[in-house]
Amino acid sequence: MMRAVSRFRVWLLVGAALVWLTPAKLAAQALPDRPGGTQPVRLTAPRIPPLPEAQWTDAHRALVATYGPEVRIGNAFRTLLNVPALVEAVMPFLIYITSDTTLSARHRELLILRTAWLAQNAYVWADHAPVARTAGVTAADRRRIAEGPAAPGWDPFEATLLRLADELFRNSSVSDVTWSALEARYDLYHMVDAIMTVNEFTLLSMLFNSMGVQPDAGATARFPADVPYQIEVPARERPLATPRVDPIEGPGLRVGRTFARHPRVAETRRGNSNYVNRVSPLTPHYRELLILRIGWNCQSVYEWAKHVGSVGRARDHGLMPERIAAGPDAPGWDAFEIAHLDAADEIYRDGIVSDATWTALAQRYDTREMMSVLMTVANYRLVSMSLNAFGVQPQPTDEVFPNVSRR
């Protein structure tokens, strides 16, 4: 299996499946740099403004009435209101993660704030710092959250929680040492909830960063300005050869049967992927292009196998998986396809879509389509991180990553 390498390390594409490339045109098959290598850039103005109340329809008001008792109707919610179906997709799992999981309020807020720091999402930090305060997270704790798990003063288990966030964010996986340390105190439900808290707030941070969601008026919590941005984690380990969370017996995909070990997570998170695969206006060609590229970036072999194969049927939609692995520099892409690949790479590596890529996509996409691009990549980053952490295994007949030889 492959390890994460720099974007500039060349992998040669080989094998019978790659005969469409002549030897002179072999493309560099390199992964983007891992997230967290540089400090993500934060926008100071929205790309997609919150929907003004004067423009709310009865459908918008119904969503506010439904979710208002559970969440604050701030800039994030009002921005999602631009696509009501996206509100319906996102809110059930967000409410579960922030209100109903097995985690203590303190542990939950440590994970949320550390993830916000890693992604440099000012909205989530400002929104959750007051919540964390009520859960016993002091001002000194918040500073140490920014400093990371190695900061002096952490309880060893809480340092492990922060390390979990760091590993998921940077490596899209969890090391054996961290998993074992958490498992010594947490049962299966706690383990799944801790991982999904980081993954959900990674998803939200990617969305909010790229849409330019700004902290609400009156929000006072800010990142500790003098804490350097740095993440130190071990190298990504080899993909798991056996599951950490065994799927339940029965028919259906292993991913669904794995999440079914935690029924509340399975029930509430279903809307995210349902939006991407059944509601989003993106064509299957561009949807599967985005899903496979983020799966490749995260080195999620199960996600790759299913979206090349029976779930996504990439080739049926005019996509060559080998070329997706080769990335935006491979020959044969048109400019609009390159913009999608760049979006997947930038959201993964930088936590935000660049201005140039945003402009290239927005020349053809409306607001709903733009938000769907973001949701596709962000959701399948969550899925990839989950699959890697839980060790969901492809079937022996699945088509996994293209053959490569390293040099």
FENQUI-V908387 format. One record per pair of residues at least 24 apart in sequence whose C-alpha atoms are under 10 Angstrom apart, sorted by the first residue. I is the first residue (numbers start at 0). GAP is how many residues later the second one is. If there is no record, write none. Layout:
((I | GAP) (I | GAP))
This chain:
((0 | 236) (0 | 237) (0 | 238) (0 | 239) (0 | 298) (0 | 300) (0 | 400) (0 | 402) (0 | 403) (1 | 234) (1 | 235) (1 | 236) (1 | 237) (1 | 297) (1 | 399) (1 | 402) (1 | 403) (1 | 404) (2 | 28) (2 | 168) (2 | 232) (2 | 233) (2 | 234) (2 | 235) (2 | 236) (2 | 296) (3 | 26) (3 | 27) (3 | 28) (3 | 29) (3 | 30) (3 | 167) (3 | 231) (3 | 232) (3 | 233) (3 | 234) (3 | 293) (3 | 294) (3 | 295) (4 | 25) (4 | 26) (4 | 27) (4 | 28) (4 | 29) (4 | 230) (4 | 231) (5 | 24) (5 | 25) (5 | 26) (5 | 27) (5 | 28) (6 | 24) (6 | 25) (6 | 26) (6 | 27) (6 | 320) (7 | 24) (7 | 25) (8 | 397) (8 | 398) (9 | 316) (9 | 395) (9 | 396) (9 | 397) (10 | 315) (10 | 392) (10 | 393) (10 | 394) (10 | 395) (10 | 396) (11 | 314) (11 | 391) (11 | 392) (11 | 393) (11 | 394) (11 | 395) (12 | 309) (12 | 310) (12 | 312) (12 | 313) (12 | 389) (12 | 390) (12 | 391) (12 | 392) (12 | 393) (13 | 308) (13 | 388) (13 | 389) (13 | 390) (13 | 391) (14 | 387) (14 | 388) (14 | 389) (14 | 390) (15 | 387) (16 | 303) (16 | 304) (16 | 305) (16 | 385) (16 | 386) (17 | 302) (17 | 303) (17 | 304) (17 | 305) (17 | 384) (17 | 385) (19 | 300) (19 | 302) (19 | 303) (20 | 302) (20 | 309) (20 | 310) (20 | 311) (24 | 305) (24 | 306) (25 | 300) (25 | 304) (25 | 305) (26 | 295) (26 | 296) (26 | 298) (26 | 299) (26 | 300) (26 | 301) (26 | 302) (26 | 303) (26 | 304) (27 | 295) (27 | 297) (27 | 298) (27 | 299) (27 | 300) (27 | 301) (27 | 302) (28 | 293) (28 | 294) (28 | 295) (28 | 296) (28 | 297) (28 | 298) (28 | 299) (28 | 300) (28 | 301) (28 | 375) (28 | 377) (29 | 267) (29 | 295) (29 | 296) (29 | 297) (29 | 299) (30 | 262) (30 | 265) (30 | 266) (30 | 267) (30 | 268) (30 | 294) (30 | 295) (30 | 296) (30 | 314) (30 | 318) (31 | 264) (31 | 265) (31 | 266) (31 | 295) (31 | 313) (31 | 314) (31 | 316) (31 | 317) (31 | 318) (32 | 137) (32 | 264) (32 | 312) (32 | 313) (32 | 315) (32 | 316) (32 | 317) (33 | 135) (33 | 136) (33 | 137) (33 | 138) (33 | 202) (33 | 263) (33 | 264) (33 | 311) (33 | 314) (33 | 315) (33 | 316) (34 | 83) (34 | 84) (34 | 131) (34 | 133) (34 | 134) (34 | 135) (34 | 136) (34 | 137) (34 | 196) (34 | 263) (34 | 310) (34 | 311) (34 | 312) (34 | 313) (34 | 314) (34 | 315) (34 | 316) (35 | 82) (35 | 83) (35 | 84) (35 | 130) (35 | 133) (35 | 134) (35 | 135) (35 | 193) (35 | 194) (35 | 195) (35 | 196) (35 | 312) (35 | 313) (35 | 314) (35 | 315) (36 | 133) (36 | 192) (36 | 193) (36 | 194) (36 | 195) (36 | 312) (36 | 313) (37 | 191) (37 | 192) (37 | 193) (37 | 311) (37 | 312) (38 | 78) (38 | 79) (38 | 80) (38 | 81) (38 | 189) (38 | 190) (38 | 191) (38 | 192) (38 | 311) (38 | 312) (39 | 77) (39 | 78) (39 | 79) (39 | 80) (39 | 81) (39 | 169) (39 | 189) (39 | 309) (39 | 310) (39 | 311) (39 | 312) (40 | 78) (40 | 79) (40 | 80) (40 | 168) (40 | 169) (40 | 309) (40 | 310) (40 | 311) (40 | 312) (40 | 313) (41 | 77) (41 | 78) (41 | 79) (41 | 80) (41 | 166) (41 | 167) (41 | 168) (41 | 170) (41 | 171) (41 | 172) (41 | 309) (41 | 310) (42 | 78) (42 | 79) (42 | 165) (42 | 166) (42 | 167) (42 | 168) (42 | 169) (42 | 170) (42 | 171) (42 | 309) (43 | 78) (43 | 165) (43 | 168) (43 | 169) (43 | 170) (43 | 171) (44 | 166) (44 | 167) (44 | 168) (44 | 169) (45 | 29) (45 | 33) (45 | 162) (45 | 163) (45 | 164) (45 | 165) (45 | 166) (45 | 167) (45 | 168) (46 | 32) (46 | 161) (46 | 162) (46 | 163) (46 | 164) (46 | 165) (46 | 166) (46 | 308) (46 | 311) (46 | 320) (47 | 31) (47 | 32) (47 | 34) (47 | 160) (47 | 162) (47 | 163) (47 | 164) (47 | 165) (47 | 319) (47 | 322) (47 | 323) (48 | 26) (48 | 27) (48 | 29) (48 | 30) (48 | 31) (48 | 33) (48 | 162) (48 | 163) (48 | 164) (48 | 165) (49 | 24) (49 | 25) (49 | 26) (49 | 27) (49 | 28) (49 | 29) (49 | 30) (49 | 31) (49 | 32) (49 | 161) (49 | 162) (49 | 163) (49 | 164) (50 | 24) (50 | 25) (50 | 26) (50 | 27) (50 | 28) (50 | 29) (50 | 30) (50 | 31) (50 | 32) (51 | 26) (51 | 27) (51 | 29) (51 | 30) (52 | 25) (54 | 27) (55 | 25) (55 | 26) (58 | 25) (59 | 24) (59 | 27) (62 | 24) (62 | 25) (62 | 28) (66 | 24) (66 | 25) (66 | 28) (69 | 24) (69 | 25) (69 | 28) (69 | 29) (70 | 24) (70 | 27) (70 | 28) (71 | 55) (72 | 143) (73 | 49) (73 | 53) (73 | 139) (73 | 140) (73 | 141) (73 | 142) (73 | 143) (74 | 48) (74 | 133) (74 | 138) (74 | 139) (74 | 140) (74 | 141) (74 | 142) (75 | 47) (75 | 48) (75 | 51) (75 | 128) (75 | 131) (75 | 132) (75 | 135) (75 | 136) (75 | 137) (75 | 138) (75 | 139) (75 | 140) (76 | 136) (77 | 135) (78 | 129) (78 | 132) (78 | 133) (78 | 134) (78 | 292) (79 | 127) (79 | 128) (79 | 131) (79 | 133) (79 | 288) (79 | 291) (81 | 285) (81 | 286) (81 | 289) (82 | 197) (82 | 284) (82 | 285) (82 | 286) (82 | 288) (82 | 289) (83 | 284) (84 | 186) (84 | 190) (84 | 194) (84 | 195) (84 | 283) (85 | 185) (85 | 186) (85 | 189) (85 | 190) (85 | 193) (85 | 194) (85 | 282) (85 | 285) (85 | 286) (85 | 289) (86 | 184) (86 | 185) (86 | 188) (87 | 183) (87 | 184) (87 | 187) (88 | 179) (88 | 180) (88 | 181) (88 | 182) (88 | 183) (88 | 184) (88 | 185) (88 | 186) (88 | 187) (88 | 190) (89 | 110) (89 | 114) (89 | 178) (89 | 179) (89 | 180) (89 | 181) (89 | 182) (89 | 183) (89 | 185) (89 | 285) (89 | 289) (90 | 177) (90 | 178) (90 | 180) (90 | 181) (91 | 173) (91 | 175) (91 | 176) (91 | 177) (91 | 178) (91 | 179) (91 | 180) (92 | 103) (92 | 104) (92 | 107) (92 | 171) (92 | 172) (92 | 173) (92 | 174) (92 | 175) (92 | 176) (92 | 177) (92 | 178) (92 | 179) (93 | 103) (93 | 106) (93 | 107) (93 | 110) (93 | 174) (93 | 175) (94 | 173) (95 | 97) (95 | 101) (95 | 168) (95 | 169) (95 | 171) (95 | 172) (95 | 173) (96 | 96) (96 | 97) (96 | 99) (96 | 100) (96 | 101) (96 | 103) (96 | 104) (96 | 168) (96 | 171) (96 | 172) (97 | 30) (97 | 33) (97 | 99) (97 | 102) (97 | 103) (99 | 93) (99 | 164) (100 | 88) (100 | 89) (100 | 91) (100 | 92) (100 | 93) (100 | 95) (100 | 96) (100 | 163) (100 | 164) (101 | 84) (101 | 85) (101 | 87) (101 | 88) (101 | 89) (101 | 90) (101 | 91) (101 | 92) (102 | 83) (102 | 86) (102 | 87) (102 | 88) (102 | 89) (102 | 90) (102 | 91) (102 | 94) (103 | 31) (103 | 86) (104 | 26) (104 | 27) (104 | 29) (104 | 30) (104 | 31) (104 | 32) (105 | 25) (105 | 26) (105 | 27) (105 | 28) (105 | 29) (105 | 30) (105 | 31) (105 | 52) (106 | 25) (106 | 28) (106 | 29) (106 | 30) (106 | 50) (106 | 51) (106 | 54) (106 | 55) (106 | 87) (107 | 24) (107 | 27) (107 | 53) (107 | 85) (107 | 86) (107 | 89) (107 | 90) (108 | 24) (108 | 25) (108 | 26) (108 | 27) (108 | 28) (108 | 33) (108 | 88) (109 | 25) (109 | 27) (109 | 31) (109 | 32) (109 | 35) (109 | 48) (109 | 49) (109 | 51) (109 | 52) (109 | 55) (109 | 88) (110 | 34) (110 | 47) (110 | 50) (110 | 51) (110 | 52) (110 | 53) (110 | 54) (110 | 55) (110 | 83) (110 | 84) (110 | 85) (110 | 86) (110 | 87) (110 | 88) (110 | 90) (111 | 50) (111 | 53) (111 | 82) (111 | 85) (111 | 86) (111 | 87) (111 | 88) (111 | 89) (111 | 90) (112 | 29) (112 | 32) (112 | 33) (112 | 49) (112 | 52) (112 | 85) (112 | 88) (112 | 110) (113 | 28) (113 | 30) (113 | 31) (113 | 32) (113 | 33) (113 | 34) (113 | 35) (113 | 47) (113 | 48) (113 | 49) (113 | 50) (113 | 51) (113 | 52) (113 | 84) (113 | 87) (114 | 30) (114 | 31) (114 | 47) (114 | 49) (114 | 50) (114 | 51) (114 | 53) (114 | 54) (114 | 82) (114 | 83) (114 | 84) (114 | 85) (114 | 86) (114 | 87) (114 | 90) (115 | 30) (115 | 49) (115 | 82) (115 | 85) (115 | 86) (115 | 88) (115 | 89) (115 | 90) (115 | 107) (116 | 28) (116 | 29) (116 | 30) (116 | 31) (116 | 88) (116 | 106) (116 | 107) (116 | 112) (117 | 27) (117 | 28) (117 | 30) (117 | 47) (117 | 48) (117 | 51) (117 | 52) (117 | 84) (117 | 87) (117 | 111) (117 | 112) (117 | 113) (117 | 233) (118 | 50) (118 | 82) (118 | 83) (118 | 84) (118 | 85) (118 | 86) (118 | 87) (118 | 90) (118 | 231) (118 | 232) (118 | 233) (119 | 85) (119 | 86) (119 | 89) (119 | 103) (119 | 109) (119 | 230) (119 | 231) (120 | 80) (120 | 81) (120 | 83) (120 | 84) (120 | 85) (120 | 86) (120 | 87) (120 | 88) (120 | 91) (120 | 92) (120 | 93) (120 | 94) (120 | 102) (120 | 230) (120 | 231) (121 | 83) (121 | 86) (121 | 87) (121 | 90) (121 | 91) (121 | 92) (121 | 93) (121 | 99) (121 | 100) (121 | 101) (122 | 81) (122 | 82) (122 | 85) (122 | 86) (122 | 89) (122 | 90) (122 | 91) (122 | 92) (122 | 93) (122 | 96) (122 | 98) (122 | 99) (123 | 77) (123 | 80) (123 | 81) (123 | 84) (123 | 85) (123 | 89) (123 | 90) (123 | 91) (123 | 97) (124 | 80) (124 | 90) (124 | 94) (124 | 96) (124 | 97) (124 | 98) (125 | 88) (125 | 89) (125 | 90) (125 | 92) (125 | 93) (125 | 94) (125 | 95) (125 | 96) (125 | 97) (126 | 88) (126 | 89) (126 | 92) (126 | 93) (126 | 94) (126 | 95) (127 | 93) (128 | 90) (128 | 91) (128 | 92) (128 | 93) (128 | 94) (129 | 89) (129 | 90) (129 | 91) (138 | 85) (141 | 81) (141 | 82) (142 | 80) (142 | 81) (142 | 82) (142 | 83) (142 | 84) (143 | 80) (143 | 83) (144 | 79) (145 | 77) (145 | 78) (145 | 79) (145 | 80) (145 | 81) (145 | 82) (145 | 83) (145 | 84) (146 | 77) (146 | 79) (146 | 80) (146 | 81) (146 | 82) (146 | 83) (146 | 84) (147 | 79) (147 | 81) (147 | 82) (147 | 83) (147 | 84) (148 | 82) (148 | 83) (149 | 82) (155 | 25) (156 | 24) (156 | 25) (156 | 27) (156 | 28) (157 | 24) (160 | 33) (160 | 34) (160 | 37) (161 | 36) (162 | 68) (162 | 69) (162 | 70) (163 | 30) (163 | 31) (163 | 34) (163 | 69) (164 | 29) (164 | 30) (164 | 32) (164 | 33) (164 | 34) (164 | 37) (165 | 32) (165 | 65) (165 | 66) (165 | 67) (165 | 68) (166 | 64) (166 | 65) (166 | 66) (166 | 67) (166 | 68) (166 | 69) (166 | 218) (167 | 27) (167 | 30) (167 | 31) (167 | 34) (167 | 65) (167 | 68) (167 | 130) (167 | 214) (167 | 217) (167 | 218) (167 | 220) (167 | 221) (168 | 29) (168 | 30) (168 | 33) (168 | 62) (168 | 129) (168 | 179) (168 | 180) (168 | 212) (168 | 213) (168 | 216) (169 | 61) (169 | 62) (169 | 63) (169 | 64) (169 | 65) (169 | 66) (169 | 128) (169 | 178) (169 | 179) (170 | 62) (170 | 63) (170 | 64) (170 | 65) (170 | 66) (170 | 126) (170 | 127) (170 | 128) (170 | 214) (170 | 217) (171 | 27) (171 | 64) (171 | 125) (171 | 126) (171 | 127) (171 | 128) (171 | 176) (171 | 209) (171 | 210) (171 | 211) (171 | 212) (171 | 213) (171 | 214) (171 | 215) (171 | 216) (171 | 217) (172 | 63) (172 | 64) (172 | 65) (172 | 66) (172 | 67) (172 | 125) (172 | 126) (172 | 127) (172 | 211) (172 | 212) (172 | 213) (172 | 214) (172 | 215) (172 | 216) (172 | 217) (172 | 218) (173 | 62) (173 | 63) (173 | 65) (173 | 211) (173 | 212) (173 | 214) (173 | 215) (173 | 216) (173 | 217) (174 | 58) (174 | 59) (174 | 60) (174 | 61) (174 | 62) (174 | 63) (174 | 64) (174 | 65) (174 | 214) (175 | 61) (175 | 64) (175 | 68) (175 | 213) (178 | 65) (178 | 210) (178 | 211) (187 | 56) (187 | 57) (187 | 73) (187 | 74) (188 | 72) (188 | 73) (188 | 74) (188 | 75) (188 | 76) (189 | 72) (190 | 54) (190 | 199) (191 | 53) (191 | 67) (191 | 69) (191 | 70) (191 | 73) (191 | 194) (191 | 197) (191 | 198) (192 | 69) (192 | 71) (192 | 72) (194 | 187) (194 | 190) (194 | 191) (194 | 194) (194 | 195) (195 | 69) (195 | 73) (195 | 186) (195 | 187) (195 | 189) (195 | 190) (195 | 193) (196 | 185) (197 | 184) (197 | 187) (197 | 188) (198 | 179) (198 | 180) (198 | 182) (198 | 183) (198 | 184) (198 | 185) (198 | 186) (198 | 187) (199 | 69) (199 | 178) (199 | 179) (199 | 181) (199 | 182) (199 | 183) (200 | 177) (200 | 181) (201 | 149) (201 | 176) (201 | 177) (201 | 179) (201 | 180) (201 | 183) (202 | 144) (202 | 148) (202 | 171) (202 | 172) (202 | 173) (202 | 174) (202 | 175) (202 | 176) (202 | 177) (202 | 178) (202 | 179) (202 | 180) (203 | 170) (203 | 171) (203 | 174) (203 | 175) (203 | 178) (204 | 142) (204 | 146) (204 | 147) (204 | 173) (205 | 140) (205 | 141) (205 | 142) (205 | 144) (205 | 145) (205 | 146) (205 | 147) (205 | 168) (205 | 169) (205 | 171) (205 | 172) (205 | 173) (205 | 175) (206 | 140) (206 | 144) (206 | 145) (206 | 146) (206 | 164) (206 | 165) (206 | 166) (206 | 167) (206 | 168) (206 | 169) (206 | 170) (206 | 171) (206 | 172) (207 | 143) (207 | 144) (207 | 166) (208 | 138) (208 | 141) (208 | 142) (208 | 143) (208 | 144) (209 | 133) (209 | 136) (209 | 137) (209 | 141) (209 | 142) (209 | 143) (209 | 144) (209 | 145) (209 | 148) (209 | 160) (209 | 161) (209 | 164) (210 | 141) (210 | 142) (210 | 147) (210 | 159) (210 | 160) (210 | 163) (211 | 140) (237 | 61) (238 | 60) (238 | 61) (238 | 62) (238 | 149) (238 | 150) (238 | 152) (238 | 153) (238 | 154) (239 | 148) (239 | 149) (239 | 150) (239 | 151) (239 | 152) (239 | 153) (240 | 150) (240 | 151) (240 | 152) (240 | 153) (241 | 148) (241 | 149) (241 | 150) (241 | 151) (242 | 144) (242 | 145) (242 | 146) (242 | 147) (242 | 148) (242 | 149) (242 | 150) (243 | 144) (243 | 145) (243 | 146) (243 | 147) (243 | 148) (243 | 149) (244 | 142) (244 | 144) (244 | 145) (244 | 146) (244 | 147) (245 | 144) (245 | 145) (245 | 146) (245 | 147) (246 | 143) (246 | 145) (246 | 146) (252 | 53) (252 | 58) (252 | 141) (252 | 142) (253 | 48) (253 | 133) (253 | 138) (253 | 139) (253 | 140) (253 | 141) (254 | 47) (254 | 48) (254 | 51) (254 | 128) (254 | 131) (254 | 132) (254 | 135) (254 | 136) (254 | 137) (254 | 138) (254 | 139) (255 | 136) (256 | 135) (257 | 129) (257 | 132) (257 | 133) (257 | 134) (258 | 127) (258 | 128) (258 | 131) (258 | 133) (268 | 110) (271 | 103) (271 | 104) (271 | 106) (271 | 107) (271 | 108) (271 | 110) (271 | 111) (272 | 102) (272 | 103) (272 | 106) (272 | 107) (272 | 110) (274 | 97) (274 | 100) (274 | 101) (274 | 104) (275 | 96) (275 | 97) (275 | 99) (275 | 100) (275 | 101) (275 | 103) (275 | 104) (276 | 34) (276 | 35) (276 | 99) (278 | 93) (279 | 88) (279 | 89) (279 | 91) (279 | 92) (279 | 93) (279 | 95) (279 | 96) (280 | 87) (280 | 88) (280 | 89) (280 | 91) (280 | 92) (281 | 83) (281 | 86) (281 | 87) (281 | 88) (281 | 90) (281 | 91) (281 | 94) (282 | 34) (282 | 86) (283 | 28) (283 | 29) (283 | 30) (283 | 32) (283 | 33) (283 | 34) (284 | 27) (284 | 28) (284 | 29) (284 | 30) (284 | 31) (284 | 32) (284 | 33) (284 | 34) (284 | 52) (285 | 28) (285 | 31) (285 | 32) (285 | 33) (285 | 50) (285 | 51) (285 | 54) (285 | 55) (285 | 87) (285 | 90) (286 | 25) (286 | 27) (286 | 30) (286 | 53) (286 | 85) (286 | 86) (286 | 89) (286 | 90) (287 | 24) (287 | 25) (287 | 26) (287 | 27) (287 | 29) (287 | 30) (287 | 31) (287 | 33) (287 | 88) (288 | 25) (288 | 28) (288 | 29) (288 | 30) (288 | 31) (288 | 32) (288 | 35) (288 | 48) (288 | 51) (288 | 52) (288 | 55) (288 | 88) (289 | 34) (289 | 47) (289 | 50) (289 | 51) (289 | 52) (289 | 53) (289 | 54) (289 | 55) (289 | 83) (289 | 84) (289 | 86) (289 | 87) (289 | 88) (289 | 90) (290 | 50) (290 | 53) (290 | 82) (290 | 85) (290 | 86) (290 | 87) (290 | 88) (290 | 89) (290 | 90) (290 | 92) (290 | 93) (291 | 27) (291 | 29) (291 | 32) (291 | 33) (291 | 49) (291 | 52) (291 | 85) (291 | 88) (292 | 28) (292 | 30) (292 | 31) (292 | 32) (292 | 33) (292 | 34) (292 | 35) (292 | 47) (292 | 48) (292 | 49) (292 | 50) (292 | 51) (292 | 52) (292 | 55) (292 | 84) (292 | 87) (292 | 88) (293 | 30) (293 | 31) (293 | 47) (293 | 49) (293 | 50) (293 | 51) (293 | 52) (293 | 53) (293 | 54) (293 | 82) (293 | 83) (293 | 84) (293 | 85) (293 | 86) (293 | 87) (293 | 88) (293 | 89) (293 | 90) (294 | 30) (294 | 49) (294 | 82) (294 | 85) (294 | 86) (294 | 87) (294 | 88) (294 | 89) (294 | 90) (295 | 25) (295 | 28) (295 | 29) (295 | 30) (295 | 31) (295 | 49) (295 | 88) (295 | 105) (296 | 28) (296 | 30) (296 | 47) (296 | 48) (296 | 51) (296 | 52) (296 | 84) (296 | 87) (297 | 50) (297 | 82) (297 | 83) (297 | 84) (297 | 85) (297 | 86) (297 | 87) (297 | 90) (298 | 85) (298 | 86) (298 | 89) (298 | 102) (299 | 80) (299 | 81) (299 | 83) (299 | 84) (299 | 85) (299 | 86) (299 | 87) (299 | 88) (299 | 89) (299 | 91) (299 | 92) (299 | 93) (299 | 100) (299 | 101) (300 | 83) (300 | 86) (300 | 87) (300 | 90) (300 | 91) (300 | 92) (300 | 93) (300 | 97) (300 | 98) (300 | 99) (300 | 100) (301 | 81) (301 | 82) (301 | 85) (301 | 86) (301 | 89) (301 | 90) (301 | 91) (301 | 92) (301 | 93) (301 | 96) (301 | 97) (301 | 98) (301 | 99) (302 | 77) (302 | 78) (302 | 80) (302 | 81) (302 | 84) (302 | 85) (302 | 89) (302 | 90) (302 | 91) (302 | 97) (303 | 80) (303 | 90) (303 | 94) (303 | 95) (303 | 96) (303 | 97) (304 | 88) (304 | 89) (304 | 90) (304 | 92) (304 | 93) (304 | 94) (304 | 95) (304 | 96) (305 | 88) (305 | 89) (305 | 92) (305 | 93) (305 | 94) (306 | 92) (307 | 90) (307 | 91) (307 | 92) (307 | 93) (308 | 88) (308 | 89) (308 | 90) (308 | 91) (309 | 88) (320 | 79) (320 | 80) (320 | 81) (321 | 79) (321 | 80) (321 | 81) (322 | 79) (324 | 76) (324 | 77) (325 | 76) (334 | 25) (334 | 26) (335 | 24) (335 | 25) (335 | 27) (335 | 28) (336 | 24) (339 | 33) (339 | 37) (342 | 30) (342 | 31) (342 | 34) (343 | 29) (343 | 30) (343 | 32) (343 | 33) (343 | 34) (343 | 37) (344 | 32) (346 | 27) (346 | 30) (346 | 31) (346 | 34) (347 | 29) (347 | 30) (347 | 33) (350 | 27))
